[in-house]
Amino acid sequence: MNTLKLAVRGGVPVTGTAEWKALFDRSTSADDAIRSRTAAILAHVRRDGDTALRALARELDGVALQSIEVPRRLWGRALDSLDPTLRRALERAAENIRAVHRAFRPAAQSFTTVDGVVITRRPDPLARVGVYAPGGRATYPSSLLMGVVPAKVAGVREVIVCSPPARDGRPAAVLLAAAEIAGADRVFAVGGAGAVAAMAWGTESIARVDRIVGPGNAYVAEAKLQAAGVVAIDAPAGPSELLVIADDSADPVVVAREMVAQAEHDPLAAVVLVSASRPFARAVERSIERIVPTEPRAAIIRDAFAARGGIVSVSSIDAAIAFAAQYAAEHVLVCCRAGGGVAARVRNAGTIFIGAASSVAFGDYMTGANHVLPTGGLARGYSGLSTEDFYRWTTIQRVSRAAARSLASDVGTFADAEGLPGHAAAARQWRTA
């Protein structure tokens, strides 16, 4: 792990140093090979539809698909055969997600700017949404729940799921069970960039969707970016990130456990502690060194800490908060004496956890908040997935005749200034109405 002391000026870490770049270069931009291969796959699916999807399944998954769509009866069979303990956990998670996202559904609002002018913004559910559920090396039924359940809460008419086929030609059984619990409408045994292309442009079997959400590998992320001109997408997602802001009131073993937990996701996971207490930081580092050798995913954890891990020493909590604003992490865990006050000042985070008991693992699975969050510093401008992602907003404007008379002259003047006489005439006809 890198133990760094960043230069701080005016309470803000100084940019441009080698240490800064090591922590902040978390871009998930695809290399040229991935970019060109993805473009070729998108073009193949756009041109050849289901035929391309079957060819890609043979080439990339080693599967001859009998059916692109997974029959509904197989979802129920997968759910019935699921370990009862896991089933209860999935059902509990789904209910919590449903309750939280129902509580935060947006509502129509109206506002009167001047007498007779009423502006309304109305949230309209999208008609069809596609949820990508990773398969293969990583199978995350929790992510499927996080995509499907909020969409159904929002009132999306049809929610489809695409996930890579296993050797039996179907997505993993736990994903099919999760689709049944979440209330998905259709599931397709299609993965990778081909799935994104199918959802973006449509094929004989898969109707085009209005938005694609859900995490995936580098090819999926690149495909979503390339398809963004024809379909809405959620925030580009990369490897997991955790920033811990802690002082010496925290338990170093608890903090170390949280860091190890997020590092086990991916060799490129970014896990950083920022603290104003150097003795505490050293205690966390020693705890990590004791814990990692006992972990089944120790090799992944070591790679993550070596590539994008760090312990950052700063002069004060103020400096730690300034660092967090610029780092813009997916997850921020605040373990400080005044945790609530510190969290209130943290900006540019996908989600914030206050206190050691608020383990990031709880948010990953069970609190009901969404775990599909911006990574790579994109929390500066993106938010986590929510019901709002499954609506589009319609603006409605109503102007009375009396209001039209009051607006006519000023609008005509405005239009003249912009060289649009037709606009001016359309407005001025109401001056004497």
C-alpha positions in Angstrom: 0.0 0.0 0.0 1.1 3.5 -0.7 1.5 5.7 2.4 1.4 9.3 1.1 1.6 12.7 2.6 0.2 15.1 0.0 1.2 18.7 0.0 -1.7 20.9 1.3 -2.0 24.6 0.6 -4.9 26.6 2.1 -6.5 23.3 3.3 -6.6 21.9 -0.3 -4.2 19.2 -1.5 -1.9 20.4 -4.2 -2.6 18.9 -7.6 0.0 17.8 -10.1 2.3 15.8 -7.9 3.2 12.2 -8.8 1.4 11.0 -5.7 -1.7 13.0 -6.7 -1.7 11.4 -10.1 -1.3 7.9 -8.7 -4.5 8.3 -6.7 -6.6 10.4 -9.0 -6.0 8.7 -12.4 -8.9 6.3 -12.1 -10.2 6.7 -15.6 -11.9 3.7 -17.1 -11.6 4.9 -20.7 -11.1 2.0 -23.0 -7.9 1.5 -24.9 -7.9 1.6 -28.7 -8.2 -2.1 -29.0 -11.3 -2.3 -26.8 -12.8 0.8 -28.5 -12.4 -0.6 -32.0 -13.5 -4.2 -31.1 -16.6 -2.7 -29.4 -17.4 -0.6 -32.4 -17.2 -3.7 -34.6 -19.5 -5.7 -32.4 -22.1 -2.9 -32.3 -22.0 -2.6 -36.1 -22.4 -6.4 -36.4 -25.5 -6.5 -34.2 -27.0 -3.5 -35.9 -26.6 -5.2 -39.2 -27.4 -8.8 -38.5 -29.6 -8.7 -35.4 -30.2 -12.1 -33.7 -27.8 -13.9 -36.1 -25.0 -11.7 -34.8 -26.0 -12.4 -31.2 -25.9 -16.1 -31.8 -22.5 -15.8 -33.5 -21.1 -13.7 -30.6 -22.4 -16.3 -28.0 -20.5 -19.0 -29.9 -17.3 -16.9 -30.2 -17.2 -15.3 -26.7 -19.2 -17.6 -24.5 -18.6 -20.9 -26.2 -22.4 -21.5 -26.3 -24.8 -22.5 -29.1 -27.9 -20.7 -28.0 -31.1 -22.7 -28.4 -33.1 -19.6 -27.5 -32.1 -16.0 -27.0 -34.9 -15.4 -24.6 -35.1 -17.3 -21.3 -38.6 -18.8 -20.8 -40.4 -17.4 -17.7 -41.0 -20.9 -16.3 -37.2 -21.3 -15.9 -37.1 -18.2 -13.6 -39.6 -19.7 -11.3 -37.7 -23.0 -11.3 -34.5 -21.2 -10.5 -36.2 -19.4 -7.6 -37.7 -22.6 -6.2 -34.3 -24.3 -6.3 -32.5 -21.5 -4.6 -31.0 -22.0 -1.1 -33.8 -20.8 1.3 -31.4 -18.6 3.2 -30.2 -16.9 0.0 -33.8 -16.5 -1.2 -34.8 -14.8 2.1 -31.8 -12.4 1.8 -32.7 -11.5 -1.8 -36.3 -11.0 -1.0 -35.5 -8.8 2.0 -33.1 -6.7 -0.1 -35.7 -6.3 -2.9 -38.3 -5.2 -0.4 -35.9 -2.6 1.1 -35.0 -1.3 -2.3 -38.6 -1.1 -3.2 -39.5 0.8 -0.1 -36.7 3.3 -0.3 -37.2 4.1 -4.0 -41.0 4.3 -3.6 -40.4 7.0 -0.9 -38.2 9.1 -3.2 -40.4 9.0 -6.4 -40.5 12.4 -8.0 -43.8 14.3 -8.3 -45.2 16.8 -10.7 -44.8 20.4 -9.8 -46.4 23.7 -11.0 -45.3 27.2 -10.7 -46.8 30.5 -11.7 -44.2 33.0 -13.0 -46.6 35.9 -13.5 -50.4 36.0 -13.3 -51.7 33.8 -16.1 -48.4 31.9 -16.8 -48.3 28.4 -15.3 -45.3 26.1 -15.9 -45.7 22.4 -14.9 -43.0 19.7 -14.9 -44.4 16.2 -15.1 -42.4 13.0 -14.6 -43.4 10.4 -17.2 -42.2 6.8 -16.7 -40.1 5.5 -19.6 -41.8 2.8 -21.7 -39.0 0.2 -21.8 -35.7 -0.1 -19.9 -32.9 -2.5 -20.3 -30.9 -3.7 -17.3 -27.5 -5.3 -17.9 -26.6 -8.0 -15.3 -23.0 -9.1 -15.4 -22.3 -12.9 -15.7 -19.3 -15.0 -16.4 -16.5 -14.1 -13.9 -18.7 -11.9 -11.8 -22.4 -12.6 -11.0 -24.1 -10.0 -9.0 -27.8 -10.6 -8.3 -27.7 -7.5 -6.1 -27.0 -5.3 -9.1 -29.9 -6.9 -11.0 -32.2 -6.0 -8.1 -30.8 -2.4 -8.0 -31.7 -2.0 -11.7 -35.0 -3.7 -12.0 -36.8 -2.8 -8.8 -36.5 1.0 -9.0 -37.6 0.8 -12.7 -40.7 -1.1 -11.7 -41.4 1.3 -8.8 -41.1 4.2 -11.3 -43.9 2.6 -13.4 -41.7 1.5 -16.4 -44.0 -0.5 -18.6 -41.4 -3.2 -19.6 -38.1 -4.0 -17.9 -35.8 -6.4 -19.8 -32.7 -8.0 -18.5 -29.7 -9.1 -20.5 -27.0 -11.3 -19.0 -24.4 -13.6 -20.6 -25.2 -17.3 -21.0 -23.4 -20.0 -19.0 -22.6 -23.4 -20.6 -26.2 -24.4 -20.4 -27.2 -21.5 -22.6 -28.9 -19.5 -19.8 -27.7 -16.8 -17.4 -26.7 -18.0 -13.9 -29.6 -19.5 -11.9 -29.3 -16.9 -9.1 -29.8 -14.1 -11.7 -32.9 -15.8 -13.0 -34.2 -16.1 -9.4 -33.4 -12.4 -8.8 -35.2 -11.4 -12.0 -38.3 -13.3 -10.7 -38.1 -11.6 -7.3 -37.5 -8.1 -8.8 -40.4 -8.4 -11.2 -38.5 -8.2 -14.5 -40.6 -8.7 -17.6 -38.2 -10.5 -20.0 -34.7 -12.0 -19.7 -32.3 -12.6 -22.5 -29.2 -14.8 -22.6 -27.1 -12.2 -24.2 -24.0 -10.5 -22.8 -21.2 -8.0 -23.4 -21.2 -5.3 -26.0 -23.6 -7.3 -28.1 -26.3 -7.0 -25.4 -25.9 -3.3 -25.3 -26.2 -3.1 -29.1 -29.3 -5.2 -29.0 -31.0 -3.0 -26.4 -29.9 0.2 -28.1 -30.9 -0.6 -31.7 -33.2 -3.7 -31.3 -33.1 -7.1 -33.0 -35.7 -9.6 -34.1 -36.0 -10.8 -30.4 -35.0 -7.8 -28.4 -37.0 -4.5 -28.7 -35.0 -1.3 -28.4 -35.1 0.3 -25.0 -35.3 3.9 -23.8 -32.5 3.6 -21.3 -29.8 1.1 -20.4 -28.6 0.7 -16.8 -26.3 -1.6 -14.9 -22.6 -2.3 -14.6 -20.4 -4.5 -16.8 -16.9 -5.1 -18.0 -14.8 -2.7 -20.1 -16.5 -3.8 -23.3 -20.0 -3.1 -21.8 -18.9 0.3 -20.5 -17.4 1.2 -23.8 -20.5 0.0 -25.7 -22.8 2.1 -23.5 -20.7 5.2 -24.3 -20.7 4.5 -28.0 -24.5 3.9 -28.0 -25.3 7.0 -25.9 -26.1 8.9 -29.0 -29.2 6.7 -29.6 -30.2 5.6 -26.1 -29.9 7.1 -22.6 -27.5 5.4 -20.2 -26.7 5.6 -16.5 -23.4 6.9 -15.3 -20.4 5.1 -16.8 -19.3 2.5 -14.2 -15.8 1.3 -13.4 -14.1 -0.7 -10.5 -15.4 -0.1 -7.0 -14.1 2.8 -4.9 -13.9 3.6 -1.2 -12.6 6.7 0.5 -12.5 6.5 4.3 -12.2 9.8 6.3 -11.2 8.8 9.9 -9.7 10.2 13.0 -8.2 8.5 16.0 -11.6 7.9 17.6 -12.1 5.1 15.1 -11.2 1.4 15.4 -8.3 0.8 13.0 -9.3 -2.9 12.6 -12.8 -1.9 11.6 -11.5 0.6 9.1 -9.0 -2.0 7.7 -11.9 -4.5 7.3 -13.9 -2.0 5.3 -10.9 -1.3 3.0 -10.2 -4.9 2.4 -13.8 -5.6 1.7 -13.9 -3.1 -1.2 -10.5 -4.1 -2.5 -11.6 -7.6 -3.0 -14.0 -6.5 -5.8 -11.4 -6.0 -8.5 -7.6 -5.6 -9.0 -8.4 -2.1 -10.1 -10.5 -1.2 -7.1 -9.5 2.1 -5.6 -9.4 2.1 -1.7 -8.0 5.1 0.2 -7.8 6.2 3.8 -7.4 9.9 4.5 -6.6 10.9 8.1 -5.1 13.7 10.1 -3.7 11.2 12.6 -0.5 9.5 11.4 -0.4 7.0 14.3 -4.0 5.9 13.5 -3.1 5.6 9.8 -0.1 3.4 10.7 -2.4 1.2 12.9 -4.8 0.8 9.9 -1.9 -0.2 7.7 -0.6 -2.8 10.2 -4.2 -4.2 10.5 -4.5 -4.5 6.7 -1.2 -6.4 6.6 -2.5 -8.9 9.2 -5.9 -9.3 7.5 -5.0 -9.7 3.8 -3.1 -13.0 4.0 -6.1 -14.7 5.6 -8.5 -13.6 2.8 -9.5 -16.0 0.0 -9.2 -13.2 -2.5 -5.9 -12.0 -1.2 -4.2 -11.8 -4.6 -6.9 -9.5 -5.9 -6.8 -7.4 -2.7 -3.0 -7.0 -2.9 -3.2 -6.0 -6.6 -5.9 -3.4 -5.8 -3.9 -1.8 -2.9 -0.7 -1.8 -5.0 -2.4 -0.2 -8.0 -4.9 2.3 -6.6 -4.7 2.0 -2.8 -3.4 4.6 -0.5 -3.2 6.0 3.0 -3.1 9.8 2.8 -1.9 11.9 5.7 -3.3 15.4 5.9 -3.0 18.2 8.4 -6.7 18.4 9.5 -10.2 17.2 9.0 -10.8 20.3 6.9 -8.0 19.1 4.6 -9.5 15.6 4.5 -12.9 17.1 3.4 -11.2 19.2 0.7 -9.4 16.0 -0.5 -12.7 14.1 -0.6 -14.3 16.8 -2.8 -11.6 16.5 -5.4 -11.3 12.7 -5.2 -15.1 12.3 -5.8 -15.3 8.7 -4.6 -18.1 6.2 -5.3 -18.3 5.4 -1.5 -17.2 7.6 1.4 -17.1 6.2 4.9 -16.9 8.8 7.7 -15.5 7.5 11.0 -14.9 10.6 13.0 -16.0 12.0 16.4 -18.3 14.5 14.6 -19.3 12.1 11.8 -22.6 13.8 11.0 -21.0 17.2 10.8 -18.2 16.0 8.6 -20.6 14.1 6.3 -22.7 17.3 5.9 -19.6 19.0 4.4 -18.6 16.2 2.0 -19.5 16.9 -1.6 -18.9 14.9 -4.7 -19.6 11.4 -3.4 -21.8 8.7 -4.8 -23.0 7.7 -1.3 -21.8 8.6 2.2 -21.8 6.2 5.2 -21.7 7.8 8.7 -20.1 5.9 11.5 -18.4 2.5 11.7 -21.6 0.5 12.0 -22.7 1.9 8.6 -20.7 -0.6 6.8 -20.4 -0.2 3.0 -21.3 -3.9 2.8 -24.8 -3.0 4.2 -25.3 -0.5 1.5 -24.0 -2.9 -1.2 -26.8 -5.4 -0.3 -29.5 -4.5 2.2 -30.2 -0.9 3.3 -32.4 -0.2 0.2 -30.2 2.6 -1.1 -29.0 2.0 -4.7 -25.4 0.7 -5.1 -25.2 1.6 -8.8 -23.0 4.7 -8.3 -20.6 6.9 -10.3 -16.9 5.9 -10.2 -13.6 7.3 -11.6 -14.2 10.8 -10.2 -17.5 11.1 -12.0 -19.3 11.8 -8.8 -18.4 15.4 -9.5 -21.3 15.5 -12.0 -23.2 12.2 -11.8 -25.5 10.8 -9.1 -26.3 7.2 -8.1 -29.1 5.3 -9.8 -32.6 6.2 -8.5 -36.2 6.2 -9.6 -35.5 9.6 -11.3 -33.4 7.7 -13.9 -36.5 5.9 -15.1 -38.6 9.0 -15.9 -38.3 11.7 -18.5 -39.7 15.1 -17.6 -42.3 16.8 -19.7 -42.7 20.6 -19.4 -46.2 22.0 -19.8 -46.8 25.7 -20.4 -50.1 27.5 -20.1 -50.5 31.2 -20.9 -53.8 33.1 -20.5 -55.0 35.7 -22.9 -54.3 38.4 -20.4 -50.8 37.1 -19.7 -50.2 37.0 -23.5 -51.0 40.7 -23.8 -48.5 41.5 -21.0 -45.8 39.4 -22.6 -46.3 40.4 -26.3 -44.2 43.6 -26.5 -41.2 42.4 -24.5 -41.1 39.2 -26.5 -41.4 41.1 -29.8 -38.4 43.3 -28.7 -36.4 40.2 -27.8 -37.2 38.5 -31.1 -36.2 41.7 -33.1 -32.9 41.7 -31.3 -32.2 38.2 -32.4 -33.3 38.8 -36.0 -36.4 36.6 -35.9 -39.2 38.7 -37.3 -41.6 35.8 -37.4 -41.3 35.3 -33.7 -41.9 39.0 -33.1 -45.0 38.9 -35.2 -46.3 35.8 -33.5 -45.9 37.5 -30.1 -47.2 41.0 -31.1 -50.5 39.7 -32.5 -51.5 39.3 -28.8 -51.0 42.9 -27.8 -54.6 43.8 -28.3 -56.2 40.3 -27.8 
